Amino acid sequence: MQEANRERASWGQTLAIASAYAACYELTLYVSFPQWLLTSGLRLACLLLLPMRYWPAVVLGESVPLLENAILCAPKFGIPWAAAQAVPMSVLWMILLKPMRQRWSSHDTNGRIRMNVILWATLGTSLITAFSTTVRLVLALQHTPGKWPEIVPADYFFAYFLGAYLGALTLSPMIVALRERLRTVKDSTPLFPIFWKSQLLRDTLWWVVPALAGLVSLALITDHDNVRWVARIALLWPVMGLTLRHGWHGTALGGMAASIALAVTAKGLLDPETIQVEVLLALTLSVSLWLGARVSRDSKALTTPAVQER
């Protein structure tokens, strides 16, 4: 009887996680485009943070919208494309992430983040995404040869890779940082006062958001390419400022805000100017996350002996 109850509870948890993931997946998919795939950030955070026994729930939650899309678009893009499209990207990612998680944890024994593990996972899964998505594009093009002569799959490969990488860095560090902060809060403590008193949140609301809003407005209304370029490059400065003040948590929040701001200014799927700035933003986020986590780890290591001596 107890085993039956535990099994029902396990299935209930799986279905609940699958439903929540499916809803979040649909939301991130709706606002994503090839060079900014927020679905990658959601998927990576779930596969890194959830126990592996819940991975089937992620696959189930991702399968439903993909299968629906594959069935509806099969007449337009062909059966081979539909078969490839129906395979959840999370299944392909697990081939890489399972051995990584079995060998390295995202946190060390002291609970400190291993940012290099997250960055390597981001790089590897982005390559898988780019390759898989490009294969699906080729299958769709082969179904109707010559219908889209302007589409060159090789050009889209880099866009898919960059989109998956930047999309992962937009969401997954923020989710990991939020989880770290929530773990330090007692169950009975109200969350809103804690977050409202957070200096990181206040810095973001008081000067990061207004600065990004002004730069986005300038990039959208100007007719001068050089001014637009400078406005987009300036989106990187709030990321650096929050990193200096708040470590990698600041990078996570500032990077998400800057990435959203840059996506708002994008013009077209393969806008060369946007791609150039996205490359710089991706590099800035990667270095800032690694350095911020390294500084946080070293500072904790330096303060620990002093606490023990007391």
C-alpha positions in Angstrom: 0.0 0.0 0.0 2.8 2.4 0.9 4.7 1.5 -2.3 1.5 2.3 -4.3 1.1 5.6 -2.6 4.7 6.5 -3.2 4.4 5.6 -6.8 1.3 7.7 -7.2 3.0 10.6 -5.5 6.0 10.2 -7.8 3.8 10.2 -10.9 2.0 13.3 -9.5 5.3 15.1 -9.1 6.4 14.2 -12.6 3.2 15.4 -14.1 3.3 18.6 -12.1 6.9 19.4 -13.2 6.0 18.4 -16.8 3.0 20.8 -16.8 5.0 23.7 -15.3 7.9 23.1 -17.7 5.6 22.9 -20.7 3.9 26.3 -19.7 7.3 28.0 -19.2 8.6 26.4 -22.4 5.7 27.8 -24.5 6.3 31.2 -23.0 10.0 31.3 -23.7 9.5 29.8 -27.2 7.0 32.5 -28.0 9.5 35.3 -27.4 12.5 33.4 -28.9 14.0 33.8 -32.4 17.0 32.0 -34.0 19.7 34.2 -32.6 18.1 34.5 -29.1 16.8 31.1 -27.9 15.4 31.6 -24.3 14.3 28.0 -24.4 17.9 27.0 -24.1 18.2 28.9 -20.8 15.1 27.3 -19.3 16.2 23.8 -20.5 19.7 24.1 -19.2 18.6 25.4 -15.8 16.2 22.5 -15.3 18.6 19.8 -16.4 21.4 21.2 -14.2 19.3 21.9 -11.1 16.6 19.1 -11.1 17.5 15.7 -9.8 18.0 13.3 -12.8 15.0 11.3 -11.7 12.8 14.3 -12.9 14.5 14.5 -16.3 11.6 12.5 -17.9 9.3 15.2 -16.8 11.3 17.8 -18.7 11.2 15.5 -21.8 7.5 15.0 -21.4 6.8 18.8 -21.0 8.9 19.6 -24.1 7.5 16.8 -26.2 3.9 18.0 -26.2 4.3 21.3 -28.0 7.0 19.8 -30.3 4.8 16.9 -31.3 1.9 19.3 -32.0 4.1 21.5 -34.2 5.5 18.5 -36.0 2.1 17.1 -36.9 0.7 20.5 -38.0 3.6 21.4 -40.2 4.5 18.0 -41.6 2.6 18.7 -44.9 4.6 21.9 -45.4 8.1 20.7 -44.4 7.9 16.9 -45.0 7.9 13.7 -42.9 11.7 13.6 -42.3 11.5 17.1 -40.9 8.5 16.2 -38.7 10.3 13.1 -37.4 13.4 15.2 -36.4 11.3 18.0 -35.1 9.4 15.6 -32.7 12.6 14.7 -30.9 12.9 17.0 -27.9 16.2 18.9 -27.7 16.4 17.9 -24.0 16.9 14.3 -25.1 19.9 15.2 -27.2 21.3 17.4 -24.4 21.1 14.6 -21.9 23.7 12.7 -23.9 26.2 15.4 -22.8 24.8 16.5 -19.5 24.3 13.1 -17.9 28.0 12.2 -17.9 28.9 15.8 -16.9 26.6 15.7 -13.9 27.8 12.2 -12.9 31.3 13.5 -12.8 30.9 17.2 -11.8 28.3 18.9 -9.8 27.3 22.5 -10.4 28.2 23.3 -6.8 31.2 22.1 -4.8 31.1 20.4 -1.4 30.9 23.8 0.3 27.9 24.9 -1.8 29.9 27.3 -4.0 29.0 27.5 -7.7 31.3 25.9 -10.2 30.8 28.4 -13.0 33.2 26.6 -15.3 30.9 23.6 -15.3 27.9 25.7 -16.2 29.9 27.5 -19.0 31.2 24.3 -20.5 27.7 22.8 -20.4 26.4 26.0 -22.1 29.0 25.7 -24.8 28.4 22.0 -25.4 24.6 22.1 -25.5 24.7 25.2 -27.8 26.7 23.2 -30.3 24.2 20.3 -30.1 21.4 22.8 -30.6 23.0 24.4 -33.6 23.8 21.1 -35.3 20.3 19.6 -34.6 18.5 22.7 -35.7 20.5 23.1 -38.9 19.8 19.4 -39.8 16.1 20.1 -39.4 16.4 23.2 -41.6 18.1 21.2 -44.3 15.4 18.5 -44.1 12.7 21.2 -44.5 14.6 22.8 -47.5 14.9 19.4 -49.2 11.2 18.9 -49.0 10.6 21.8 -51.4 13.9 22.4 -53.3 14.3 25.9 -54.6 11.4 27.4 -52.6 13.7 29.4 -50.3 16.9 30.0 -52.3 17.9 32.8 -50.1 18.4 30.5 -47.1 21.9 29.1 -46.6 22.0 26.5 -43.8 25.7 27.3 -43.1 24.8 30.9 -42.3 22.1 29.8 -39.9 24.3 27.4 -38.0 26.3 30.2 -36.3 23.0 32.1 -35.6 21.6 29.0 -33.9 24.7 28.4 -31.9 24.9 32.1 -30.8 21.2 32.1 -30.1 21.4 29.0 -27.9 24.5 30.2 -26.1 23.2 33.7 -25.4 19.7 32.4 -24.6 21.2 30.1 -22.0 23.3 32.8 -20.5 20.2 35.0 -20.3 18.2 32.7 -18.2 20.1 29.9 -16.6 22.6 32.0 -14.4 19.6 34.1 -13.2 17.7 31.0 -12.2 20.7 29.5 -10.5 21.3 32.8 -8.6 17.7 33.1 -7.6 17.8 29.5 -6.3 20.9 30.3 -4.2 19.3 33.3 -2.6 16.1 31.4 -1.9 18.0 28.6 -0.2 19.2 31.1 2.4 15.7 32.2 3.3 13.8 30.5 6.1 10.5 28.9 5.2 8.5 31.3 7.4 10.1 34.5 6.1 8.1 36.6 3.7 10.0 36.8 0.4 8.8 40.2 -0.9 10.5 42.3 1.9 13.7 40.4 1.5 13.9 41.0 -2.3 12.7 44.6 -2.0 15.5 45.3 0.4 18.1 43.7 -1.8 20.8 46.2 -2.9 21.1 44.2 -6.2 17.5 44.7 -7.0 17.6 48.4 -6.1 20.7 49.0 -8.2 18.9 47.3 -11.1 15.7 49.3 -10.7 17.3 52.6 -10.0 20.0 52.9 -12.6 20.3 49.8 -14.7 16.8 49.6 -16.1 16.6 53.4 -16.8 20.0 53.3 -18.5 19.0 50.3 -20.7 15.6 51.9 -21.5 17.3 55.1 -22.7 19.9 53.2 -24.8 17.2 51.0 -26.3 15.1 54.1 -27.2 18.1 55.8 -28.8 18.9 52.7 -30.8 15.3 52.4 -32.1 14.7 56.0 -33.0 18.1 57.0 -34.5 18.7 56.9 -38.2 22.5 56.9 -37.9 24.2 53.5 -37.9 27.1 54.7 -35.8 24.9 56.1 -33.1 22.9 52.8 -33.1 26.1 50.8 -32.8 27.3 52.9 -29.9 24.0 52.6 -28.1 24.0 48.8 -28.4 27.6 48.5 -27.3 26.8 50.7 -24.3 24.3 48.0 -23.2 27.4 46.1 -21.9 28.3 48.7 -19.3 25.5 47.9 -16.8 26.5 44.3 -16.8 30.1 45.2 -15.8 28.8 47.6 -13.2 26.6 45.1 -11.5 29.4 42.5 -11.7 31.8 44.8 -9.9 29.2 45.6 -7.2 27.5 42.2 -6.7 29.7 39.5 -8.3 28.3 36.9 -10.6 24.7 37.4 -9.2 25.0 40.9 -10.6 26.2 39.5 -13.9 23.2 37.2 -14.0 20.7 39.9 -13.5 22.4 42.5 -15.5 23.1 40.1 -18.3 19.4 39.1 -18.5 18.4 42.8 -18.7 21.0 43.7 -21.3 20.2 40.6 -23.4 16.5 41.5 -23.4 17.3 45.1 -24.3 19.5 43.9 -27.2 16.8 41.6 -28.5 14.3 44.5 -28.5 16.6 46.4 -30.9 17.1 43.4 -33.3 16.1 44.0 -36.9 15.5 40.7 -38.8 16.6 37.2 -38.1 20.2 37.6 -39.3 20.9 41.2 -38.7 24.7 41.4 -38.9 25.0 44.4 -36.6 22.9 42.7 -33.9 24.9 39.5 -34.2 28.2 41.4 -33.7 26.9 42.9 -30.5 25.5 39.6 -29.4 29.0 38.0 -29.8 30.4 40.8 -27.6 27.6 40.4 -25.0 28.1 36.6 -24.9 31.8 37.0 -24.4 31.3 39.7 -21.7 28.8 37.5 -19.8 31.0 34.4 -20.0 34.1 36.3 -18.6 32.1 38.2 -16.0 30.3 35.1 -14.7 33.6 33.2 -14.4 35.4 36.1 -12.8 32.5 36.9 -10.5 32.2 33.4 -9.3 36.0 33.1 -8.9 36.2 36.3 -6.8 33.2 35.2 -4.6 34.8 31.8 -4.0 38.2 33.3 -3.2 36.7 35.9 -0.8 34.8 33.2 1.1 38.0 31.1 1.3 39.9 34.1 2.8 37.2 34.9 5.4 36.7 31.3 6.5 39.9 31.0 8.6 39.2 34.3 10.4 35.8 33.0 11.5 37.3 29.7 12.7 40.0 31.5 14.7 37.3 33.4 16.7 
